[in-house]
Amino acid sequence: MAHTLKAYYYTDPATAVTVDFMGAVTGTTGIAVDSYQMGIPGIEQARNNSLYSDSPRPVYSKHGMVTDVLTVTVRGSTNTVLYTNLHLLAKLGEYARLGAQNGTNCPSAYLQLKPGGSAVGEVLYAVIYDCRVELPADWAMSQDATLMIEDVTVTIERGLWRSQTPGISYIDNNISVTNQPFASSASSSLSIGGDASALIRLTVNHGTLGTKGQMDRVIVGYRSLALGGSSYNALGKKEAESATLGTDTSAVADATASGGNVARCTQTTAPSTPAVRVSGAVVPRGTHRVFARMKITGTAVSSVYLRYSDESVANGGVFTPNTAVLVSSTSWLVYDMGIVRALDVPGTVVYGTYQVYSSLSSGAGNLDIDWVYLMPTEGYITAQGLGITTSAPDSTRVFEYQNGIETNTTCICYLASPKATAKPAYTASISPPPGACALYWLIGTDSGSVFDVGIFDSAEIVLYTVPRYLMPSVV
C-alpha cells in the first residue's frame, strides 16, 4: 500500500491549507511526488547526550534539524490551476518560516506521514521550519502545452517525526497526580515511546484538598530509567526522623512537620563542634541537588552542611563536604544544601550515603530537621515569582512549561484575573529519553531568598510527553 504525505500551513489561526504530495493528482490536477529522499539529523549537530550508533552508521542528534528533498511534478487542468498548485509550495515555505519565528503566536506548519497508507502503520508528524522550491531550468518551455512542470525540487527543513500533531495535543504518556504533598515524587506507569527524546508539557496548580498556600516557586526534577538504572525512582523526600539519628538527636513530635515528627538536635553551648545529626544510605548514582527543611527554637543560629560519599561508612566511604548554610528562623524554611555526585556501584540498587552535620554558632536552642530531599538534575525546571494565589485549581491559576515546538519554549503563569498572565524567571533543561521515568517536585511560597513548601497544601502535577522518531530511510 502506498505512503501518504501531506503538509499543512495556516493562513489564519483556525484554518489549515493542505498540500497533498502523494495520491493528490485527480485527472490532470495536483502535485505528484516522483522521489522523496528522507534526511537524518546532521553529524555536526550530535552532542554527548545524543542518541547515536557506531560508525559507519549515521549519527543522530536529539534535536537536530532534518532536511528532506522531494522531486515533484505539478499539474493543472488550466494555467490558473497549474500556478495555484505551484503557489501552494511557495506559500508553504512562507508560512513555515512565519510559524518558526513566532511560535507562540502563529501555528506551526507541519508534515503528516502515513507509512504504508492510511489504513496501516503509525501516523507521524513533523514541524516544518522552511520549504524552498527550485524550478527546472526549462520550466517555461512546455507548460503551456502540457500544463505540467516536471522535476520541481522541494527542499523541506523539519524536526523529528512525532506521534501527535504539533502544538495541538499531548496525549501519549503522562504522569498525573492530584492532591499530593508539595514535596513529593511520582513514577510513571507508562514508558515514554519513540526512539528519541520526547517533547513535554508540564502543568502545576493547587490540588482540591487542604489549606491553600500561594505558589511562588516550583522546582521539578526528572530521572529516567535509561540513565538512573533501577534506582531511578529512589530519590525524593527522606523523613529525617526515620533516618539514622546521630549525636544529641532524637525523633520528636511536631504537628507542623511532614509526618508529624522531626529530628531534633539539642545544642546547648555555642560555639559547638560539628557533629553528624542525620544520615541515610539513599544516594543513587548520578548528580542530584539536595534540599533540607529546617528551623530552630529559641535564639539559636545553627551552621548546617551536607557530606556525601559513594560508599557506606561501614565500607570505608570517603565523605565530601558541601558549603554550610545558617539556620536562624523559627519558621520552617527549605534550604539548598548543594550538589551531590554519586558514582555507580555495580550490583547494588541504592548507592552512597549522605550525612547532615550541624553546630551551634550562637544563641541557645534546638535545630529541627523535617526532611532531606534529593532532587535529580538529569532533567529539571526551576521557576520563581509565580504569584499563583490560593484559590482552587482552574484554567486561570496554572504554572505551565512546554517545549512543544522545538524552536520555541514557553514558560508562563495563568493568574487569577481573567486572561492575566505572567512570565516567571525560570531555568529548564529537560528532554525525557524513551522508557520509564520518575518526576520529583518542590512547590512553595517565597520568603526572601528561601522558601517553604507548606505541608498542609496539596498540589496537582501533570507531565505530558509526545514521543519522537528518527526513522532514517528512503520512502
Secondary structure, DSSP 4 states (H G I P E B T S, - for coil): ---EEEEEEEEETTEEEEEE-SS--BTTBEEEEEEEE-----GGG--TTS-B--TTSPB--SS--EEEEEEEEEE-SSHHHHHHHHHHHHHHHHHHHHHHH-TTTSPPEEEEEETT-SSSS--EEEEEEEEEEE--TTTTTTHHHHSEEEEEEEEEEE--EESS-TTT---SEEEEEEEE-SEEEEE-SS-B-SSEEEEEEEEEEEEEEE----EEEEEEEEEEHHHHGGGTT--EEEEGGGSEE-TTEEEEE-TTSGGGEEEEEEE-SSS---EEEEEES---SEEEEEEEEEEE-TT-EEEEEEEEESS-TTTTPPPEEPPPEEE--SS-EEEEEEEEEE---TT-SS--EEEEEEEEEESSEEEEEEEEEEEE-SEEEEEEEEEE-SSPP-TTSEEEEEEEETTEEEEEEE-SSTT-EE--EEEEE--PPSB-EEEEEEEEEEETTEEE--TTEEEEEEEEEEEEE----B-
